[in-house]
Amino acid sequence: MAITSELIGKLGGADVEVTPVEGSISGNNKSLLLHTVEVSAGERVLVAISCLGELADNWSTPPYVSVGAVQINQGDLTRIQAVEVVDATSDVRFHSVAKGTSSFTGHVYTVKM
């Protein structure tokens, strides 16, 4: 969660929306909606996700998080982290690419830029 604390600090403690997320997902090529970030016309929003958990260890391709159309591969099987800037309403999703079960808990942080 250090990246999130550093990020918020650099923003000067701006109005950061913190949304708790948790989930469990099983199966290959499945996705789980974690949060929808609402963005008004003309706005830009910084989205950061930070979770800890147990990810399925029988994968040949890493799981990934998507923020809108952007996919962020996850290389660490205990941490889920991603940061992206969006300018339209976007879903934050976790994507499983393994047959095992992954579960995690954490937060999605959003701040208008």
C-alpha positions as CSV (number, residue, x, y, z in Angstrom):
1,M,0.0,0.0,0.0
2,A,3.1,2.2,0.0
3,I,2.4,3.3,-3.6
4,T,-1.1,4.5,-2.6
5,S,0.1,6.5,0.4
6,E,2.9,8.1,-1.6
7,L,0.4,8.9,-4.4
8,I,-2.1,10.5,-2.0
9,G,0.7,12.5,-0.3
10,K,1.8,13.9,-3.6
11,L,-1.7,15.0,-4.3
12,G,-1.7,17.0,-1.1
13,G,-4.4,15.0,0.5
14,A,-6.9,16.0,-2.1
15,D,-10.5,14.7,-2.0
16,V,-9.7,11.0,-2.3
17,E,-12.6,8.6,-2.6
18,V,-11.7,5.2,-1.0
19,T,-13.8,2.2,-1.9
20,P,-13.2,-1.1,-0.1
21,V,-13.2,-4.1,-2.5
22,E,-13.0,-7.8,-1.9
23,G,-13.7,-10.7,-4.0
24,S,-13.2,-14.3,-4.9
25,I,-13.1,-15.7,-8.4
26,S,-12.6,-19.2,-9.9
27,G,-12.1,-20.3,-13.4
28,N,-10.1,-19.5,-16.5
29,N,-11.0,-16.4,-18.5
30,K,-13.4,-15.0,-15.8
31,S,-13.6,-11.4,-14.6
32,L,-14.9,-9.8,-11.5
33,L,-16.2,-6.2,-11.4
34,L,-14.5,-4.5,-8.4
35,H,-15.7,-0.9,-8.9
36,T,-17.2,1.5,-11.5
37,V,-15.5,4.9,-11.6
38,E,-18.0,7.6,-12.6
39,V,-16.4,10.4,-14.6
40,S,-18.2,13.5,-15.8
41,A,-17.6,15.0,-19.2
42,G,-14.3,17.0,-19.3
43,E,-12.9,15.5,-16.1
44,R,-9.9,13.2,-15.5
45,V,-9.7,10.8,-12.6
46,L,-6.7,9.1,-11.2
47,V,-7.6,5.5,-10.2
48,A,-5.4,3.3,-8.0
49,I,-6.1,-0.2,-6.7
50,S,-4.2,-1.9,-4.0
51,C,-5.2,-5.4,-2.7
52,L,-3.7,-8.3,-0.9
53,G,-4.8,-11.9,-1.3
54,E,-4.1,-15.4,-2.4
55,L,-4.1,-15.8,-6.2
56,A,-4.4,-19.1,-7.9
57,D,-0.9,-20.5,-8.5
58,N,-1.6,-22.7,-11.4
59,W,-1.4,-20.1,-14.2
60,S,0.7,-19.9,-17.3
61,T,-0.2,-16.2,-18.0
62,P,-0.4,-13.8,-15.1
63,P,-3.8,-12.5,-13.9
64,Y,-4.5,-8.9,-14.7
65,V,-6.5,-5.9,-13.6
66,S,-8.3,-3.7,-16.1
67,V,-9.1,0.0,-15.6
68,G,-11.3,0.9,-18.5
69,A,-9.6,-0.4,-21.6
70,V,-6.1,-0.6,-20.0
71,Q,-4.9,-4.0,-18.8
72,I,-2.2,-4.2,-16.1
73,N,-0.6,-7.6,-15.6
74,Q,0.0,-8.8,-12.0
75,G,3.3,-10.5,-11.4
76,D,3.2,-10.8,-7.6
77,L,0.8,-13.5,-6.5
78,T,0.0,-11.8,-3.2
79,R,-0.4,-8.2,-4.2
80,I,-2.7,-6.6,-6.8
81,Q,-1.7,-3.1,-7.8
82,A,-2.6,-0.8,-10.7
83,V,-2.7,2.9,-11.4
84,E,-4.3,4.6,-14.4
85,V,-5.9,8.0,-15.4
86,V,-9.3,7.8,-17.0
87,D,-11.4,10.5,-18.8
88,A,-14.6,8.5,-19.1
89,T,-16.7,6.3,-16.8
90,S,-14.7,3.1,-16.4
91,D,-14.9,-0.3,-14.7
92,V,-12.2,-1.7,-12.6
93,R,-12.0,-5.5,-13.0
94,F,-9.9,-8.4,-11.9
95,H,-9.4,-11.0,-14.6
96,S,-8.6,-14.6,-13.8
97,V,-6.6,-16.7,-16.2
98,A,-6.2,-19.8,-14.1
99,K,-8.4,-22.7,-13.2
100,G,-7.8,-22.2,-9.4
101,T,-9.5,-19.8,-7.0
102,S,-8.2,-16.3,-6.3
103,S,-9.4,-14.2,-3.4
104,F,-8.3,-10.7,-2.2
105,T,-9.3,-7.7,-0.2
106,G,-8.2,-4.1,-0.6
107,H,-9.2,-0.6,-1.8
108,V,-9.8,1.4,-5.0
109,Y,-8.7,5.0,-4.6
110,T,-10.0,7.7,-7.0
111,V,-9.2,11.4,-7.1
112,K,-10.2,14.1,-9.6
113,M,-7.3,15.7,-11.3
